[in-house]
């Protein structure tokens, strides 16, 4: 909502996400795949990660990568945004407090 409806992305304001340190990388990957799509390397490894027989169809793989690039969020110069360009992931462990205004 913040990035798109309230135009935080257009205004160049990063969404701040606070989470326990141990979850930050997993959360970053989840949001990255949701907003930017899966990366080619991840697609190539999916069969082995799931313990399946490898059946990578290179035509389908190429098509998925092209579609991800087409639909990905982009800068004004058409280059694809990285998750760090519009989201700031900040560690906040249980019991800690933080002043949001001081997390520039």
Secondary structure per residue as TSV (DSSP state, phi and psi in degrees):
chain	resnum	aa	ss	phi	psi
A	1	X	-	360.0	-48.8
A	2	X	T	-60.5	-46.4
A	3	X	T	-68.0	-37.8
A	4	X	T	-108.0	-51.9
A	5	X	T	-71.2	-46.4
A	6	X	S	-85.8	2.8
A	7	X	-	59.6	34.3
A	8	X	H	-59.8	-39.3
A	9	X	H	-63.1	-47.1
A	10	X	H	-64.5	-37.1
A	11	X	H	-81.2	-4.4
A	12	X	T	76.0	22.8
A	13	X	-	-99.3	125.0
A	14	X	-	-79.4	141.1
A	15	X	E	-74.0	131.4
A	16	X	E	-99.3	125.7
A	17	X	E	-119.5	121.8
A	18	X	E	-103.6	135.0
A	19	X	E	-158.4	158.8
A	20	X	-	-56.5	142.9
A	21	X	G	-50.0	-39.7
A	22	X	G	-67.4	-16.1
A	23	X	G	-103.3	-11.8
A	24	X	H	-58.1	-47.0
A	25	X	H	-65.4	-41.2
A	26	X	H	-64.6	-42.1
A	27	X	H	-64.4	-42.1
A	28	X	H	-60.4	-44.1
A	29	X	H	-64.6	-42.9
A	30	X	H	-60.1	-47.5
A	31	X	H	-68.9	-38.1
A	32	X	H	-60.2	-48.5
A	33	X	H	-64.9	-37.8
A	34	X	H	-65.8	-44.8
A	35	X	H	-92.0	-30.5
A	36	X	H	-113.3	-14.5
A	37	X	-	95.0	164.3
A	38	X	-	-75.0	147.9
A	39	X	-	-88.8	156.3
A	40	X	H	-54.4	-44.5
A	41	X	H	-62.0	-36.6
A	42	X	H	-68.3	-38.1
A	43	X	H	-65.0	-42.4
A	44	X	H	-64.0	-27.4
A	45	X	H	-97.2	-4.7
A	46	X	H	-61.0	-41.2
A	47	X	H	-60.4	-47.5
A	48	X	H	-69.1	-35.7
A	49	X	H	-64.0	-32.9
A	50	X	T	-91.4	-1.0
A	51	X	T	73.7	27.9
A	52	X	-	-101.2	161.9
A	53	X	-	-65.5	136.0
A	54	X	-	-71.2	122.6
A	55	X	-	-138.0	46.7
A	56	X	-	-68.7	119.7
A	57	X	-	-94.2	108.7
A	58	X	H	-62.5	-31.3
A	59	X	H	-66.1	-45.2
A	60	X	H	-66.0	-40.3
A	61	X	H	-59.4	-47.3
A	62	X	H	-60.6	-42.4
A	63	X	H	-64.6	-43.0
A	64	X	H	-62.7	-43.5
A	65	X	H	-62.7	-41.5
A	66	X	H	-63.8	-43.6
A	67	X	H	-64.2	-42.0
A	68	X	H	-58.6	-43.9
A	69	X	H	-64.8	-36.9
A	70	X	H	-67.3	-43.0
A	71	X	H	-89.6	-8.9
A	72	X	S	-63.7	152.6
A	73	X	-	-67.0	136.9
A	74	X	B	-129.1	157.7
A	75	X	-	-79.6	176.8
A	76	X	T	-62.7	-26.5
A	77	X	T	-89.1	10.7
A	78	X	S	74.6	4.7
A	79	X	-	-77.5	149.0
A	80	X	B	-76.6	132.2
A	81	X	-	-67.6	148.3
A	82	X	-	-99.1	154.7
A	83	X	G	-57.4	-35.5
A	84	X	G	-68.6	-15.6
A	85	X	G	-70.9	-23.9
A	86	X	T	-135.2	-0.4
A	87	X	E	-133.3	134.1
A	88	X	E	-108.6	116.8
A	89	X	E	-95.2	121.5
A	90	X	E	-123.3	133.3
A	91	X	E	-73.2	134.0
A	92	X	-	-149.2	100.5
A	93	X	-	-83.5	161.0
A	94	X	T	-55.5	130.1
A	95	X	T	93.1	-15.5
A	96	X	-	-83.4	156.6
A	97	X	-	-127.0	158.0
A	98	X	-	-149.8	145.7
A	99	X	-	-90.6	111.9
A	100	X	G	-59.7	-34.2
A	101	X	G	-65.8	-23.6
A	102	X	G	-91.8	7.7
A	103	X	-	-104.9	55.6
A	104	X	-	-68.5	360.0
